[in-house]
């Protein structure tokens, strides 16, 4: 996540992108009709919350704690 945000910041410095980015889907699939979700981290809500926390911290945290490196938004945040 830190490397991704460094590249995103480089794109911003060149005027090719903004500083707000969407993270991957973090939905929890629990409906047996849909099967496994290939774009999500799974069905375990605790594991998903730990994964998302680490991802967002890695994206937003830079060398100086007072400033965000980029602003990360959770895409399709939902809970069942």
N, C-alpha and C positions, 0 to 999 in steps of 0.2 A: 504494500500500500504506500509505503514511503517513496519507493521508486516511481510509482504511478503518479503521485502528487508532484514529485520533482519534475517529471516530464510535462505534466499539466501546467505547472508554473512556467516552464520554459516556453511552451506554446503561448501562454499569456504574455510573456515578456516580448515575444515577437509579434504580438497583435493578432494571433490566429485563433485565440480562444478566450473565453471569459474565465472567471474563477469559481463558478458554480458548476458542479458535476454531479450526475446521478450515479449512485452505486448500483451494483447488480441487485436483482430481486432478492428480497429477504423473507418472502412469504413462507409460511409453514404449511406443507401439504399434509392434510389429515383425511381427506375424502378418498375412500378406496376406489371410487369410480374413476378418478383421474390417474391413479397409479403414482409412480415416482416422478417428482419434478426434476428435470435435468438442470434447470437454471437456479435451483434453490439449494440451500445447505441441508435440507432434510426435514424430518418430522419432530425432532427433539427441540422443544422450545428453549431449554436451558442452553444447549449447545449452540443454537442459532443466536441467542442473545450474546453469548460470549464471543462468537465469531464476528457479529456485527459491531460490537463494542471495539474489538481490536482493529477491525477494518476502518471504522470511522476515525479512531484515534490516530492510526497510521496515516490516513489521508490528510487530516487536518493539522496534526502536530508538526511543527517545524523546529528550527533551531531556537527561536525566541518564543517562549510560551505565551507571550502577550498577544501574538498575532496568529491568525489562521493561515496555514499554508495554502489551502484551497477550502472552499465551502462544499462539503459533501452532503447530498440529500439522499435519503433512502427511497429508492424507486419501488413503487407498489407496496408500501408498508401496510400490512393488514394482519389481523389475527383472527383465528377461529375460536 
